């Protein structure tokens, strides 16, 4: 144990003395000329490739076209109250597996007409996938409705391709 401690103390003293060898010829890092950094003179018209040419932020085009089609059947509609309104949760079954980007879309911009808020359950549905069982084809979507719109609407109607469901609050 004494020899281990002795070797440890001696090696730590030797290593602490290596700091003086940083700039000497004994340091292998200095053998091939350390080189010093120098700025590159930029030619006029040549820009730094790391800086983007346009610095303004591009926003997504808000006028995107939604390619969804109506979901085949609506199997459930539920209204879950919140403090600021309600969340409408809709479950449906599509014709094929793999439906994605499911949305509840209103033709009247979310405004109730004659006390009825009408929504359509839409999804992007691929045509080249197998049909599968109904659990595999099940999709869900939700939409928030404020208290102001709920005060006007007494019925919420959701339309699919083959059926529609409505819920009263």
N, C-alpha and C positions, 0 to 999 in steps of 0.2 A: 504494500500500500504506500510505503514511503517513496519507493522509486516512481510510482505512478504520479504522485503529487509533485515530486521533484521534476520529472520530465514535463509535466503540465506547466509548471511555473517557468521553466527555462524556455519552453517553446512559445509561451505567451510573451515573454520579454524579447525573444528574437523577432517574432512577428510584429511587435510594436515598433521595432527599429526599422522595419521595412518601409515606413513612411518616408524616410529620407532617401530611399532609392527610387522614388517616383520619377525624378528627372535625370537620373544617372544613366550611364551606358549599360549597367547591369540589368536594367529592366527590359525584358524582351519586347514589350510594347513600343519601345523607342528605337528598336534596331533598324527599322525600315523607314525612318523619317515620319514623325507623327503627323505632319501636315497641319495646317491651320485653316480654319474656315474663312472663305473669302466670298463676298457677295458677287453674284453673276450680273454683269452689266446687261440690262435688257435693251434690246434693239427697239427703236421706235416702231410702233405698230404690233409688236409682239407682246401679248399679254400673258400673265401668269395662268397656266392651265388649271390651277387649283381654285381660281376665283371664277364663278360663273359669269358669263357675259351679260345676262339679264339678271338684275337683282330684284326685280319686282316679283311678288308672289302671284302665281297663277291659280286662280280658283277654278274648281270644276264647273263645267257648263251645267247650269241648273235645269236646262231644258232637255234632259235625257229622256229617251223614249223607253217606256216600260213595255216589255214584250210578254207580259203575263197573260194567261188565259184563265177563264173561270174554273175553279175546282169542281169536280164532278158532283159530290154530295156534301151537304152540310150536316154534320152529325151532332153538334152541340153548340149552344150559345149560352155564355154565362156573363153576368154583370157583377163585378166585384167593386164595392164602394171604397173610395179613398177620401181623404180629407178635402181634396180640391176637386173631386168629381168622381169618375168611375173608370174602371178598366174593362173593356169589352173583350172577352176571350172567346175565340171561335175555333172549333175543331172541325176538320173536314177530311174527306177521303178523295184522293186524286185517282185518275184512271191508271197511271203508270207509276212505278217507283221512281224515286230520284227528284221529286218536285222540290224546288228551292226558291228563295226570294219571295216568300209568301207575304202578301199584303192585304189589308182591308182598305179598299178604295171606295170613296164616296163620290158620286156623280155631282152632288150639290155642295162640294167643298166642306163637308162636315156639318152643314146646316140642316136642321130638321125641316121637313115640309109637311104641313098639316098635322103636326104632332108625331110624325114618323121619321126616324133617322134610318135611311137606307144605305147599306154597305154591301159591297161585293167582295167575296173571298177569291183572290186571284193568286196565281203562282206561275212561275216559269217551269214548264213541264216538258221533259225530254220525250221524244217519240220512239227512241230506239232502246228503251229499257224494258225488262219483263214486267208483267203486271203484278205478280206476287199476291200475298194475302192482304186484307185490309189494314192490319197493324203496321205493315211495312209501308203502306201508302198514306198513312195518317199524317196530316199536317196541322199546325196550329199557328194562329196569328192573334195579335192583340192590338188594341188601339185605346188611347186615353181620350176621354170625353170630359170636358169641363162641366162645372156645376151650372154655368149659364146655358149651355146647350141641353143639359139634362132637364132644366126647368121648362124648356119648351117641348122637349120630346117625351112622349108617354110610352112609345113603342120603339124598339130597335129591331129592324128587320135585316137579315143577312141573306144574300142571294147567292146561290151556286149555279152550276150548269143544269142540274136536273131537279133541284128542290130549293126551298127557302125555309128559313126558320125565323121566328120572331120571339122576342122576350119583352115582357112588361116590367117596369121597375116599380 
